[in-house]
């Protein structure tokens, strides 16, 4: 995968889009537990999709969202300098455009 991390460590770039990274200030044990929860939730989404069970799909997707918010990948930003959230924005249309072109 062609993945690059922005100089400030807030985002990684995949296929020309910025994706918010997890909060680097999370304690290792907490991050590991949340990643484990996220992976379990993703497996539950996959299983629900495969089985076609929409009753299981909704809570599985909610669990993914909850884990991503706790990791800092979604929801309120984890930095405190007032910079906007550019999650999912095209890097070429962002303040990181010059850096990305280099």
Backbone bond lengths (Angstrom), bond angles and torsions (degrees), N, CA, C in turn:
res aa  C-N    CA-C-N  psi(-1)  N-CA   C-N-CA  omega(-1)  CA-C   N-CA-C  phi
1 X - - - 1.451 - - 1.516 108.19 -
2 X 1.321 115.13 136.96 1.455 120.14 178.11 1.522 108.19 -88.94
3 X 1.320 115.90 95.73 1.463 121.52 -175.32 1.521 109.59 -123.98
4 X 1.324 115.78 131.06 1.461 120.81 177.75 1.521 108.61 -129.05
5 X 1.319 115.55 141.92 1.461 121.73 179.19 1.525 108.57 -100.13
6 X 1.335 116.46 134.68 1.458 120.92 179.08 1.527 109.93 -63.46
7 X 1.327 117.01 154.95 1.463 120.17 -177.35 1.532 114.17 -56.59
8 X 1.327 117.37 -30.58 1.463 119.54 180.00 1.530 112.36 -86.19
9 X 1.331 117.33 -3.69 1.458 121.41 176.33 1.517 114.83 77.32
10 X 1.311 117.96 8.45 1.468 120.58 -176.62 1.526 113.39 -82.16
11 X 1.312 116.70 -29.71 1.459 120.89 -174.05 1.521 110.64 -134.92
12 X 1.333 114.11 159.20 1.456 119.98 164.46 1.522 105.91 -121.51
13 X 1.314 116.10 155.96 1.451 121.54 -175.81 1.527 108.66 -111.52
14 X 1.320 115.40 126.63 1.463 121.94 174.40 1.520 107.48 -131.62
15 X 1.338 115.45 126.11 1.467 121.95 -179.83 1.527 111.94 48.60
16 X 1.336 115.54 42.62 1.451 121.00 173.94 1.516 116.43 80.31
17 X 1.341 117.52 7.25 1.473 120.83 179.72 1.528 110.40 -117.62
18 X 1.333 113.90 147.15 1.463 121.14 175.49 1.525 109.31 -85.34
19 X 1.303 116.13 133.81 1.469 122.29 175.98 1.516 107.65 -127.77
20 X 1.318 115.74 127.63 1.464 120.48 -176.73 1.529 110.56 -65.30
21 X 1.321 115.23 136.14 1.460 121.67 177.26 1.523 109.92 -87.23
22 X 1.309 114.88 163.97 1.463 120.69 176.13 1.524 109.80 -66.40
23 X 1.301 115.47 154.59 1.459 122.50 178.60 1.527 109.44 -62.88
24 X 1.330 118.29 116.80 1.468 120.78 -178.48 1.531 112.93 -70.50
25 X 1.328 117.35 -12.89 1.464 120.45 179.86 1.521 113.57 -86.25
26 X 1.326 117.46 -2.83 1.467 119.39 176.47 1.524 109.66 -66.61
27 X 1.317 117.84 137.45 1.466 119.13 175.23 1.537 109.74 -61.14
28 X 1.309 116.27 146.25 1.465 121.97 -175.96 1.524 111.68 -53.04
29 X 1.324 116.98 -45.45 1.468 120.37 -177.66 1.526 111.02 -63.21
30 X 1.312 116.45 -40.70 1.460 121.58 179.33 1.524 110.34 -65.67
31 X 1.332 116.14 -45.59 1.464 120.60 179.64 1.529 109.93 -60.74
32 X 1.322 117.22 -45.48 1.463 120.75 -179.79 1.525 111.39 -60.97
33 X 1.325 116.96 -41.59 1.461 120.65 178.80 1.529 110.87 -64.71
34 X 1.325 116.66 -41.99 1.462 120.45 -179.96 1.527 111.53 -68.11
35 X 1.315 117.00 -39.18 1.464 119.98 177.41 1.523 109.68 -64.40
36 X 1.318 116.96 -39.17 1.462 120.94 177.20 1.535 110.31 -61.99
37 X 1.325 116.43 -43.37 1.464 120.90 176.84 1.527 111.11 -62.41
38 X 1.322 116.15 -42.04 1.457 120.90 179.70 1.524 110.84 -62.37
39 X 1.317 116.92 -45.22 1.464 119.95 -179.38 1.532 111.24 -64.79
40 X 1.332 116.68 -39.57 1.467 120.02 177.34 1.528 110.55 -63.80
41 X 1.316 116.44 -40.50 1.456 120.50 179.11 1.526 110.86 -66.39
42 X 1.320 117.14 -38.97 1.466 120.11 177.69 1.525 111.13 -65.41
43 X 1.326 116.43 -38.47 1.468 119.42 176.20 1.527 110.30 -63.97
44 X 1.327 116.52 -37.91 1.468 120.52 178.49 1.533 110.83 -65.74
45 X 1.332 117.30 -38.91 1.464 120.70 176.38 1.522 109.32 -62.15
46 X 1.318 116.48 -46.27 1.466 120.80 -179.72 1.526 111.09 -60.21
47 X 1.318 116.59 -44.92 1.466 120.82 -179.67 1.527 110.93 -64.24
48 X 1.318 117.36 -42.10 1.465 121.03 179.67 1.521 110.74 -66.07
49 X 1.316 117.21 -39.55 1.458 121.13 177.89 1.528 110.05 -63.83
50 X 1.310 115.02 -44.35 1.469 119.91 -178.49 1.526 111.31 -63.57
51 X 1.320 116.34 -40.38 1.467 120.38 -178.11 1.527 112.75 -82.89
52 X 1.331 115.87 -16.55 1.458 119.87 -177.58 1.517 113.41 76.77
53 X 1.332 116.74 15.91 1.463 121.93 -177.37 1.529 110.02 -87.01
54 X 1.326 116.15 98.55 1.469 120.16 -178.65 1.522 112.01 -70.84
55 X 1.332 117.56 -22.87 1.470 120.00 177.57 1.527 110.88 -66.77
56 X 1.314 117.65 -27.77 1.464 121.59 177.40 1.523 112.08 -91.17
57 X 1.326 116.52 -25.67 1.462 120.82 -176.31 1.527 112.64 -66.89
58 X 1.302 117.85 -43.66 1.465 120.78 -176.98 1.528 111.79 -60.74
59 X 1.344 120.09 -51.65 1.459 118.42 179.08 1.539 112.95 -67.34
60 X 1.322 117.23 -29.46 1.470 119.69 178.06 1.527 109.96 -66.40
61 X 1.319 116.90 -43.48 1.472 119.93 178.11 1.527 110.93 -66.35
62 X 1.315 116.80 -36.36 1.467 120.82 176.97 1.531 110.16 -63.49
63 X 1.334 116.46 -38.71 1.468 120.76 178.69 1.526 111.13 -65.55
64 X 1.338 117.00 -37.21 1.468 120.32 175.40 1.518 109.34 -62.16
65 X 1.324 116.78 -47.92 1.458 121.28 -178.99 1.531 111.16 -61.18
66 X 1.313 116.84 -43.75 1.467 121.17 179.94 1.521 111.28 -60.66
67 X 1.321 116.71 -43.91 1.476 120.46 179.73 1.523 110.49 -65.96
68 X 1.326 117.71 -42.02 1.461 120.55 -179.90 1.531 111.40 -65.27
69 X 1.322 116.91 -38.00 1.469 119.86 176.24 1.524 110.02 -64.04
70 X 1.329 117.28 -44.61 1.466 121.01 -179.91 1.530 111.38 -63.64
71 X 1.323 117.32 -33.46 1.464 121.11 177.72 1.530 112.25 -75.28
72 X 1.327 116.83 -18.97 1.458 120.88 -178.21 1.512 112.95 95.30
73 X 1.341 117.87 5.54 1.456 121.13 -179.79 1.526 112.09 -78.80
74 X 1.318 116.34 -19.74 1.469 123.07 176.46 1.522 107.63 -136.82
75 X 1.321 115.30 172.00 1.457 119.25 178.37 1.512 111.52 79.45
76 X 1.332 116.34 -155.15 1.470 119.77 -179.34 1.534 111.06 -59.63
77 X 1.329 115.26 142.72 1.470 119.26 179.02 1.522 110.32 -67.38
78 X 1.314 116.14 153.50 1.460 120.83 -178.15 1.528 112.51 -95.00
79 X 1.313 118.06 -5.85 1.459 120.04 177.14 1.524 108.85 -95.29
80 X 1.333 115.15 161.25 1.464 118.84 -171.23 1.528 114.34 -122.30
81 X 1.341 117.54 15.24 1.464 118.70 -177.62 1.523 113.85 -92.97
82 X 1.329 117.24 5.74 1.455 121.01 177.28 1.519 114.62 85.40
83 X 1.320 118.15 1.22 1.464 120.63 178.94 1.532 109.30 -65.57
84 X 1.324 116.60 142.24 1.466 119.89 -178.22 1.524 112.14 -70.46
85 X 1.313 115.10 162.22 1.455 121.22 175.48 1.525 108.28 -86.38
86 X 1.309 116.59 121.63 1.454 122.19 -178.43 1.529 111.25 -109.30
87 X 1.312 116.69 18.65 1.464 121.59 -177.92 1.526 110.90 -53.26
88 X 1.311 115.59 131.71 1.472 125.88 177.60 1.520 113.84 73.04
89 X 1.314 117.88 2.71 1.459 120.86 178.80 1.524 109.32 -77.26
90 X 1.320 116.28 149.57 1.466 119.91 174.82 1.516 108.40 -67.46
91 X 1.323 115.77 130.92 1.459 119.69 -176.46 1.525 111.20 -63.43
92 X 1.329 117.76 -31.88 1.473 120.37 -179.41 1.527 112.09 -66.28
93 X 1.328 117.29 -20.04 1.462 121.92 179.48 1.527 112.07 -104.94
94 X 1.313 116.52 20.92 1.465 121.17 -175.06 1.528 110.72 -121.01
95 X 1.319 116.56 172.11 1.466 119.70 175.46 1.538 112.72 -64.51
96 X 1.324 117.63 -10.23 1.461 121.94 179.14 1.526 112.86 -91.74
97 X 1.320 118.13 4.19 1.465 122.02 -174.39 1.526 112.42 -57.11
98 X 1.336 117.78 -48.39 1.472 120.11 -179.35 1.518 110.90 -62.35
99 X 1.305 117.34 -45.01 1.467 121.51 178.11 1.537 110.29 -58.01
100 X 1.303 117.10 -43.90 1.465 121.51 -176.03 1.535 111.29 -67.00
101 X 1.321 116.78 -37.12 1.462 120.60 -179.96 1.536 112.40 -67.20
102 X 1.319 117.16 -25.25 1.481 120.50 -176.71 1.503 112.45 -69.62
